[in-house]
Structure formats: structure tokens, C-alpha cells
């Protein structure tokens, strides 16, 4: 995409590292939704390189070979790092301030568009999102990530088409309304597939059928040996990040199907935006799964067919990618 070693270098204080890891992973998810596959070091942070050796020299090399500098602004950051990495980076127009917590930004960042990941409660206390990890009850955290991804992609496109310093600035940001229009008008690119272990092979076949039109992700198998809590967290994170959902119901129990769809409905309320489609691929019986479940919402579509891959998937594509 550009000649730089990294597109984004993330500058942060060690005290904020746990928060930063989740932030970077989630930001990459939203960037992939618009750019497709990106290199692992598209967004780079020092925790990604365990053996740094002469740490400061190597960090500065990574920093200077990056297109944008994303600053995780916090009290700890300005106490420990201050302006040292900002000054070493040198490209003022390519700074991206992210307010991890309530902090007074220095003058060189105040004129730029910043993304505020903290809020004040009814007692005036400053609290930050994702403490210690993001949860479905914090839709604003994910909305901010979506806005950031849209702004970054827009600026990358501007720099490719009009390679002038002024047009490459992150301060030339688009409004929340424009972000919402961009997200809602684009076709889904990330489909999340959920299935019980007995239906895993079928889910993989569905994933393969979608690979040319979408990034289709699948819950990990039992071989990964996630705990129940870790698997639930993976499910929630996948649902928060995707555009459409497929629930595979060949050998699954009715109870499992009910719980999955109930969770999906709950998550889309927390997201603040609806999935374009929630698809249930059911190998009957029961034929009338809607009545059996007693669950209905506008974007829920249930397909009953014995040939799920060849019959249900093509109809899903027509709805999801139209």
C-alpha cells in the first residue's frame, strides 16, 4: 500500500500495554473490513517484537519507517515518554492522538482530531472504555474504532491519489455522519460463522464458499483448548466486529440454537447497529424453526434445507452482498 515499513506505529507507555494490545487487535479487525487482508506489521507496536536488543535504537528505526504515528495519550505516557517519540517522528500532519484516559494534550496535538476512549460518569469521575478488556456493553468503544478505521483508510486513499502533505493529514477528518454512511452503504465483508463441533466440517465448507466475497471467520475448534469463558469471549468479539452472522444447525440441539440467536440479538442491541443479516442454516427437522424458537427480529432469516452448502449459501449471498 505504501513504501513505509509500517503504516501505523503505536506509541504507548508500558503501563498501558494490556489496553493497547486489545485496542490494536480490534483496530486491525476494522481495517480489514475495509482493506481486506493487511500485513501483520501494518499496525506495529513494540510488544510485537519480544527480542528488541538495543531497544531504543530499534524502536526509533521502526518509528521513522512508519507512515503514521498513533499516540496512546494517557497520564503515564506524558510522564514517561512525553514528546520524545513525537519529535523523533517529525511528521506533524501524520499524528493520530488516541486519548486512552483523561489527559491534557500538549499543544502539538491539540489541533488534530483525537479519538476519546474515556468518559465521565454521573459523579464526574473519568473512566476509560475496555477496563481491562472491551465488553459488549461498551458500544461506543467499537463505534470509535470504526470511525478511526474509516478515517485512516480515507487518508490512505487521499495520499495515494493526491500525494501532497496537506491532503495526507489525519486532521482532515470526516464527520461521524459520513462515517456512518460509509459503513452502512458498503457491502458486508466480514461474516462470522458459529457452529457446534459436530457441525464444524459443514461450517468450514460454508466458509470456503464465501471466501471470494467475504472474510469469513469461524469459531475455533475444541483442539484449540479454549476455556468456556475464553470461547464465550471469542464469540462476543466476533459478533461485535462482523457485518453478518451464520449459525449452522445440522447436528446442533434446539437449545443451543435458541441460546445462540438470543445472544446475537442481545449483541446487536449493544453494538448500536444491526447486522445486515443473521442467517440460520437448518437441516430439518424441525421445519418451522421460527415457531419452535419463538424468536423473531427483522434481519433474522432461517433457511431450511438438507443441502445447506449448495442451497442455503447462494441465497445468503444474494441478501448479504446485495
DRENDO-1510 file (C-alpha; in Angstrom, 1 decimal, always signed):
<recs>
REC; n; res; u; v; w
REC; 1; UNK; +0.0; +0.0; +0.0 .
REC; 2; UNK; +2.9; +2.4; +0.6 .
REC; 3; UNK; +6.7; +2.2; +0.7 .
REC; 4; UNK; +6.9; +2.6; +4.5 .
REC; 5; UNK; +7.9; -0.3; +6.7 .
REC; 6; UNK; +4.7; +0.1; +8.8 .
REC; 7; UNK; +1.6; +2.1; +8.0 .
REC; 8; UNK; +1.0; +2.9; +11.7 .
REC; 9; UNK; +3.4; +2.9; +14.6 .
REC; 10; UNK; +1.7; +2.8; +18.0 .
REC; 11; UNK; +3.4; +4.8; +20.7 .
REC; 12; UNK; +2.4; +4.0; +24.3 .
REC; 13; UNK; +3.6; +3.8; +27.9 .
REC; 14; UNK; +4.3; +0.3; +29.3 .
REC; 15; UNK; +1.7; +0.9; +32.0 .
REC; 16; UNK; -1.0; +0.9; +29.2 .
REC; 17; UNK; +0.2; -2.2; +27.4 .
REC; 18; UNK; -2.6; -4.5; +28.2 .
REC; 19; UNK; -5.2; -2.0; +27.0 .
REC; 20; UNK; -3.1; -1.3; +23.9 .
REC; 21; UNK; -3.0; -5.0; +22.9 .
REC; 22; UNK; -6.8; -5.3; +22.7 .
REC; 23; UNK; -7.0; -1.9; +21.0 .
REC; 24; UNK; -4.5; -2.8; +18.2 .
REC; 25; UNK; -6.2; -6.2; +17.6 .
REC; 26; UNK; -9.6; -4.6; +17.3 .
REC; 27; UNK; -8.4; -1.7; +15.1 .
REC; 28; UNK; -6.9; -4.3; +12.8 .
REC; 29; UNK; -10.2; -6.0; +12.6 .
REC; 30; UNK; -12.0; -2.9; +11.5 .
REC; 31; UNK; -9.2; -2.0; +9.0 .
REC; 32; UNK; -9.5; -5.5; +7.4 .
REC; 33; UNK; -13.2; -4.9; +7.0 .
REC; 34; UNK; -12.3; -2.1; +4.5 .
REC; 35; UNK; -8.9; -3.0; +3.1 .
REC; 36; UNK; -9.1; -6.8; +3.1 .
REC; 37; UNK; -6.1; -8.7; +4.3 .
REC; 38; UNK; -3.3; -6.5; +5.7 .
REC; 39; UNK; +0.2; -7.4; +6.8 .
REC; 40; UNK; +0.8; -8.3; +10.4 .
REC; 41; UNK; +3.0; -5.2; +10.8 .
REC; 42; UNK; +0.6; -2.8; +9.1 .
REC; 43; UNK; -0.1; -1.6; +12.6 .
REC; 44; UNK; +3.0; -2.1; +14.7 .
REC; 45; UNK; +3.7; -1.7; +18.5 .
REC; 46; UNK; +6.8; -2.6; +20.5 .
REC; 47; UNK; +5.1; -5.6; +22.3 .
REC; 48; UNK; +5.1; -7.4; +18.9 .
REC; 49; UNK; +8.9; -7.7; +18.9 .
REC; 50; UNK; +10.0; -9.6; +22.0 .
REC; 51; UNK; +13.7; -9.6; +21.4 .
REC; 52; UNK; +14.5; -6.0; +20.6 .
REC; 53; UNK; +18.1; -5.9; +21.6 .
REC; 54; UNK; +19.3; -2.3; +21.7 .
REC; 55; UNK; +15.8; -1.3; +22.4 .
REC; 56; UNK; +15.8; +2.5; +21.9 .
REC; 57; UNK; +17.7; +2.4; +18.6 .
REC; 58; UNK; +15.5; -0.3; +17.1 .
REC; 59; UNK; +12.3; +1.4; +18.3 .
REC; 60; UNK; +13.4; +4.7; +16.6 .
REC; 61; UNK; +14.1; +2.8; +13.4 .
REC; 62; UNK; +10.6; +1.3; +13.4 .
REC; 63; UNK; +9.2; +4.8; +14.2 .
REC; 64; UNK; +10.9; +6.6; +11.4 .
REC; 65; UNK; +10.0; +4.0; +8.9 .
REC; 66; UNK; +6.2; +4.4; +9.6 .
REC; 67; UNK; +3.7; +6.5; +7.7 .
REC; 68; UNK; +1.6; +7.4; +10.8 .
REC; 69; UNK; +2.3; +7.8; +14.5 .
REC; 70; UNK; -0.6; +6.8; +16.7 .
REC; 71; UNK; -0.1; +8.2; +20.2 .
REC; 72; UNK; -1.9; +6.4; +23.1 .
REC; 73; UNK; -2.2; +9.5; +25.2 .
REC; 74; UNK; -2.5; +9.0; +29.0 .
REC; 75; UNK; -1.0; +10.5; +32.1 .
REC; 76; UNK; +1.6; +7.7; +32.2 .
REC; 77; UNK; +2.5; +8.4; +28.5 .
REC; 78; UNK; +3.4; +12.0; +29.1 .
REC; 79; UNK; +5.2; +11.3; +32.4 .
REC; 80; UNK; +7.4; +8.5; +30.8 .
REC; 81; UNK; +7.6; +9.4; +27.1 .
REC; 82; UNK; +6.5; +13.0; +26.8 .
REC; 83; UNK; +7.2; +14.4; +23.3 .
REC; 84; UNK; +10.3; +12.3; +22.6 .
REC; 85; UNK; +8.7; +9.9; +20.1 .
REC; 86; UNK; +6.5; +12.6; +18.6 .
REC; 87; UNK; +9.6; +14.8; +18.0 .
REC; 88; UNK; +11.6; +11.8; +16.6 .
REC; 89; UNK; +8.8; +11.0; +14.2 .
REC; 90; UNK; +8.7; +14.6; +12.8 .
REC; 91; UNK; +5.7; +14.3; +10.5 .
REC; 92; UNK; +3.3; +16.6; +12.4 .
REC; 93; UNK; +0.4; +16.1; +9.9 .
REC; 94; UNK; +0.6; +12.3; +10.3 .
REC; 95; UNK; -0.1; +12.1; +14.1 .
REC; 96; UNK; -3.1; +10.3; +15.4 .
REC; 97; UNK; -3.9; +11.1; +19.0 .
REC; 98; UNK; -5.9; +8.5; +20.9 .
REC; 99; UNK; -7.0; +9.5; +24.4 .
REC; 100; UNK; -6.8; +6.3; +26.5 .
REC; 101; UNK; -7.7; +8.3; +29.6 .
REC; 102; UNK; -8.4; +11.9; +30.6 .
REC; 103; UNK; -5.3; +13.9; +29.9 .
REC; 104; UNK; -4.4; +17.4; +28.8 .
REC; 105; UNK; -3.0; +17.0; +25.3 .
REC; 106; UNK; +0.2; +19.1; +24.5 .
REC; 107; UNK; -0.1; +22.0; +22.1 .
REC; 108; UNK; +1.3; +20.0; +19.2 .
REC; 109; UNK; -1.6; +17.5; +19.4 .
REC; 110; UNK; -4.5; +19.9; +20.3 .
REC; 111; UNK; -5.1; +21.0; +16.7 .
REC; 112; UNK; -5.5; +17.3; +15.5 .
REC; 113; UNK; -8.6; +15.1; +15.5 .
REC; 114; UNK; -8.3; +12.9; +18.6 .
REC; 115; UNK; -10.3; +9.8; +19.5 .
REC; 116; UNK; -11.5; +9.9; +23.1 .
REC; 117; UNK; -11.8; +6.5; +24.7 .
REC; 118; UNK; -12.8; +7.8; +28.1 .
REC; 119; UNK; -15.9; +9.4; +29.6 .
REC; 120; UNK; -17.1; +11.0; +32.8 .
REC; 121; UNK; -19.7; +9.2; +34.9 .
REC; 122; UNK; -22.5; +11.0; +36.8 .
REC; 123; UNK; -20.1; +11.7; +39.6 .
REC; 124; UNK; -17.6; +13.4; +37.4 .
REC; 125; UNK; -15.1; +10.6; +37.5 .
REC; 126; UNK; -13.0; +10.0; +34.4 .
REC; 127; UNK; -13.4; +6.3; +33.3 .
REC; 128; UNK; -12.0; +4.6; +30.2 .
REC; 129; UNK; -13.5; +2.1; +27.9 .
REC; 130; UNK; -12.3; -1.5; +27.9 .
REC; 131; UNK; -11.1; -1.7; +31.5 .
REC; 132; UNK; -9.3; -4.1; +31.5 .
REC; 133; UNK; -10.8; -5.5; +28.3 .
REC; 134; UNK; -13.6; -4.4; +25.9 .
REC; 135; UNK; -17.1; -5.8; +26.6 .
REC; 136; UNK; -20.3; -5.9; +24.6 .
REC; 137; UNK; -21.8; -3.3; +27.0 .
REC; 138; UNK; -19.5; -0.6; +25.6 .
REC; 139; UNK; -20.7; +0.0; +22.0 .
REC; 140; UNK; -19.0; +3.5; +22.0 .
REC; 141; UNK; -15.6; +1.7; +22.1 .
REC; 142; UNK; -16.4; -0.1; +18.9 .
REC; 143; UNK; -18.0; +2.9; +17.2 .
REC; 144; UNK; -14.8; +4.9; +17.8 .
REC; 145; UNK; -12.7; +2.1; +16.3 .
REC; 146; UNK; -15.0; +2.0; +13.2 .
REC; 147; UNK; -14.6; +5.8; +12.9 .
REC; 148; UNK; -10.8; +5.6; +13.2 .
REC; 149; UNK; -10.6; +2.9; +10.6 .
REC; 150; UNK; -12.7; +4.9; +8.2 .
REC; 151; UNK; -10.6; +8.0; +8.7 .
REC; 152; UNK; -7.3; +6.1; +8.3 .
REC; 153; UNK; -8.5; +4.4; +5.1 .
REC; 154; UNK; -9.8; +7.7; +3.7 .
REC; 155; UNK; -6.4; +9.4; +4.4 .
REC; 156; UNK; -4.5; +6.5; +2.8 .
REC; 157; UNK; -6.7; +6.8; -0.3 .
REC; 158; UNK; -6.1; +10.6; -0.4 .
REC; 159; UNK; -2.4; +10.1; -0.1 .
REC; 160; UNK; -2.4; +7.6; -3.0 .
REC; 161; UNK; -4.4; +9.8; -5.3 .
REC; 162; UNK; -3.1; +13.2; -4.2 .
REC; 163; UNK; +0.3; +12.8; -2.7 .
REC; 164; UNK; +0.6; +16.2; -1.1 .
REC; 165; UNK; +1.5; +16.8; +2.6 .
REC; 166; UNK; -1.7; +18.8; +3.2 .
REC; 167; UNK; -4.1; +16.2; +1.9 .
REC; 168; UNK; -2.3; +13.4; +3.9 .
REC; 169; UNK; -3.2; +14.9; +7.3 .
REC; 170; UNK; -5.3; +13.0; +9.8 .
REC; 171; UNK; -6.6; +16.3; +10.9 .
REC; 172; UNK; -8.7; +16.4; +7.7 .
REC; 173; UNK; -11.1; +14.0; +9.2 .
REC; 174; UNK; -14.6; +13.0; +8.1 .
REC; 175; UNK; -17.6; +13.5; +10.3 .
REC; 176; UNK; -19.4; +10.9; +12.3 .
REC; 177; UNK; -22.3; +11.1; +9.9 .
REC; 178; UNK; -20.1; +10.5; +6.9 .
REC; 179; UNK; -18.5; +7.5; +8.7 .
REC; 180; UNK; -22.0; +6.0; +9.4 .
REC; 181; UNK; -22.9; +6.5; +5.8 .
REC; 182; UNK; -19.7; +4.8; +4.6 .
REC; 183; UNK; -20.2; +1.9; +6.9 .
REC; 184; UNK; -23.9; +1.4; +6.1 .
REC; 185; UNK; -23.5; +1.7; +2.3 .
REC; 186; UNK; -20.7; -0.8; +1.9 .
REC; 187; UNK; -21.4; -4.4; +1.4 .
REC; 188; UNK; -20.6; -6.8; +4.3 .
REC; 189; UNK; -17.0; -8.1; +4.2 .
REC; 190; UNK; -16.8; -10.0; +7.5 .
REC; 191; UNK; -19.1; -12.9; +8.1 .
REC; 192; UNK; -18.9; -14.7; +11.4 .
REC; 193; UNK; -19.8; -18.4; +11.4 .
REC; 194; UNK; -20.9; -20.2; +14.6 .
REC; 195; UNK; -21.4; -24.0; +14.9 .
REC; 196; UNK; -21.1; -26.8; +17.3 .
REC; 197; UNK; -18.1; -29.1; +17.0 .
REC; 198; UNK; -20.2; -31.8; +15.2 .
REC; 199; UNK; -21.1; -29.3; +12.5 .
REC; 200; UNK; -17.5; -27.9; +12.1 .
REC; 201; UNK; -16.8; -29.6; +8.8 .
REC; 202; UNK; -20.0; -28.2; +7.4 .
REC; 203; UNK; -19.1; -24.7; +8.7 .
REC; 204; UNK; -15.7; -24.9; +7.0 .
REC; 205; UNK; -17.4; -25.8; +3.7 .
REC; 206; UNK; -19.6; -22.7; +4.1 .
REC; 207; UNK; -16.5; -20.6; +4.9 .
REC; 208; UNK; -14.9; -21.8; +1.7 .
REC; 209; UNK; -18.0; -21.0; -0.4 .
REC; 210; UNK; -17.8; -17.4; +0.9 .
REC; 211; UNK; -14.1; -16.8; +0.5 .
REC; 212; UNK; -14.3; -14.8; -2.8 .
REC; 213; UNK; -17.0; -12.4; -1.5 .
REC; 214; UNK; -16.2; -12.1; +2.2 .
REC; 215; UNK; -13.8; -12.5; +5.1 .
REC; 216; UNK; -15.5; -15.4; +6.8 .
REC; 217; UNK; -14.3; -16.2; +10.3 .
REC; 218; UNK; -15.1; -19.3; +12.3 .
REC; 219; UNK; -15.1; -20.1; +16.0 .
REC; 220; UNK; -12.0; -22.2; +16.9 .
REC; 221; UNK; -12.4; -25.9; +17.4 .
REC; 222; UNK; -12.0; -27.8; +20.6 .
REC; 223; UNK; -8.5; -28.6; +19.5 .
REC; 224; UNK; -7.5; -25.1; +20.4 .
REC; 225; UNK; -8.5; -26.0; +24.0 .
REC; 226; UNK; -10.1; -22.7; +24.9 .
REC; 227; UNK; -11.8; -22.5; +28.3 .
REC; 228; UNK; -15.6; -21.9; +28.3 .
REC; 229; UNK; -15.0; -18.3; +29.3 .
REC; 230; UNK; -12.4; -17.8; +26.5 .
REC; 231; UNK; -14.7; -19.3; +23.9 .
REC; 232; UNK; -17.6; -17.0; +25.0 .
REC; 233; UNK; -15.3; -14.0; +24.8 .
REC; 234; UNK; -14.2; -15.1; +21.3 .
REC; 235; UNK; -17.8; -15.4; +20.3 .
REC; 236; UNK; -18.7; -11.9; +21.6 .
REC; 237; UNK; -15.7; -10.2; +20.0 .
REC; 238; UNK; -16.5; -11.9; +16.7 .
REC; 239; UNK; -20.1; -10.8; +16.8 .
REC; 240; UNK; -19.2; -7.2; +17.7 .
REC; 241; UNK; -16.8; -7.0; +14.7 .
REC; 242; UNK; -18.8; -8.7; +11.9 .
REC; 243; UNK; -21.3; -7.5; +9.3 .
REC; 244; UNK; -23.3; -10.7; +9.1 .
REC; 245; UNK; -23.7; -13.9; +11.0 .
REC; 246; UNK; -24.3; -17.5; +10.1 .
REC; 247; UNK; -25.5; -20.1; +12.6 .
REC; 248; UNK; -25.0; -23.6; +11.3 .
REC; 249; UNK; -27.7; -26.1; +12.6 .
REC; 250; UNK; -27.2; -29.5; +11.2 .
REC; 251; UNK; -26.5; -31.6; +14.3 .
REC; 252; UNK; -27.0; -28.8; +16.9 .
REC; 253; UNK; -29.6; -29.1; +19.6 .
REC; 254; UNK; -32.6; -26.8; +19.6 .
REC; 255; UNK; -31.5; -25.4; +23.0 .
REC; 256; UNK; -28.1; -24.5; +21.5 .
REC; 257; UNK; -29.7; -22.8; +18.5 .
REC; 258; UNK; -32.0; -20.8; +20.8 .
REC; 259; UNK; -29.1; -19.6; +23.0 .
REC; 260; UNK; -27.0; -18.5; +20.0 .
REC; 261; UNK; -29.8; -16.5; +18.4 .
REC; 262; UNK; -30.7; -14.9; +21.8 .
REC; 263; UNK; -27.1; -13.9; +22.3 .
REC; 264; UNK; -26.9; -12.5; +18.7 .
REC; 265; UNK; -30.0; -10.4; +19.3 .
REC; 266; UNK; -28.6; -9.1; +22.6 .
REC; 267; UNK; -25.2; -8.3; +21.0 .
REC; 268; UNK; -26.7; -6.3; +18.1 .
REC; 269; UNK; -28.5; -4.1; +20.6 .
REC; 270; UNK; -25.3; -3.5; +22.4 .
REC; 271; UNK; -23.5; -2.7; +19.1 .
REC; 272; UNK; -25.8; +0.1; +18.4 .
REC; 273; UNK; -26.1; -1.2; +14.8 .
REC; 274; UNK; -27.8; -4.2; +13.4 .
REC; 275; UNK; -26.1; -7.0; +11.4 .
REC; 276; UNK; -27.2; -6.8; +7.8 .
REC; 277; UNK; -28.4; -10.4; +8.2 .
REC; 278; UNK; -28.5; -13.1; +10.8 .
REC; 279; UNK; -28.8; -16.4; +8.9 .
REC; 280; UNK; -29.7; -19.8; +10.3 .
REC; 281; UNK; -28.9; -22.7; +8.1 .
REC; 282; UNK; -31.0; -25.5; +9.3 .
REC; 283; UNK; -31.1; -29.1; +8.1 .
REC; 284; UNK; -34.7; -30.1; +9.0 .
REC; 285; UNK; -36.4; -31.2; +11.1 .
REC; 286; UNK; -37.8; -29.1; +12.7 .
REC; 287; UNK; -39.2; -27.4; +9.6 .
REC; 288; UNK; -40.8; -24.5; +11.4 .
REC; 289; UNK; -37.8; -23.4; +13.4 .
REC; 290; UNK; -39.1; -19.9; +13.8 .
REC; 291; UNK; -42.1; -21.1; +15.7 .
REC; 292; UNK; -40.0; -23.6; +17.7 .
REC; 293; UNK; -37.6; -20.9; +18.8 .
REC; 294; UNK; -40.2; -18.2; +19.4 .
REC; 295; UNK; -37.6; -15.6; +18.3 .
REC; 296; UNK; -38.1; -13.0; +15.6 .
REC; 297; UNK; -36.3; -9.9; +14.6 .
REC; 298; UNK; -36.2; -8.1; +11.2 .
REC; 299; UNK; -32.8; -9.3; +10.0 .
REC; 300; UNK; -33.2; -12.9; +11.1 .
REC; 301; UNK; -33.5; -15.3; +8.1 .
REC; 302; UNK; -33.9; -19.0; +8.6 .
REC; 303; UNK; -33.2; -21.4; +5.7 .
REC; 304; UNK; -34.4; -25.0; +6.0 .
REC; 305; UNK; -32.7; -27.4; +3.5 .
REC; 306; UNK; -30.9; -30.7; +3.5 .
REC; 307; UNK; -28.3; -29.3; +1.1 .
REC; 308; UNK; -27.1; -26.4; +3.1 .
REC; 309; UNK; -23.9; -25.6; +1.2 .
REC; 310; UNK; -25.4; -25.6; -2.3 .
REC; 311; UNK; -28.9; -24.3; -1.5 .
REC; 312; UNK; -28.6; -22.0; +1.6 .
REC; 313; UNK; -25.3; -20.3; +0.9 .
REC; 314; UNK; -26.3; -18.9; -2.6 .
REC; 315; UNK; -29.4; -17.4; -1.2 .
REC; 316; UNK; -27.5; -15.9; +1.7 .
REC; 317; UNK; -25.0; -14.3; -0.7 .
REC; 318; UNK; -27.9; -12.6; -2.6 .
REC; 319; UNK; -29.1; -11.0; +0.7 .
REC; 320; UNK; -25.7; -10.3; +2.4 .
REC; 321; UNK; -23.8; -8.9; -0.6 .
REC; 322; UNK; -26.5; -7.0; -2.4 .
</recs>
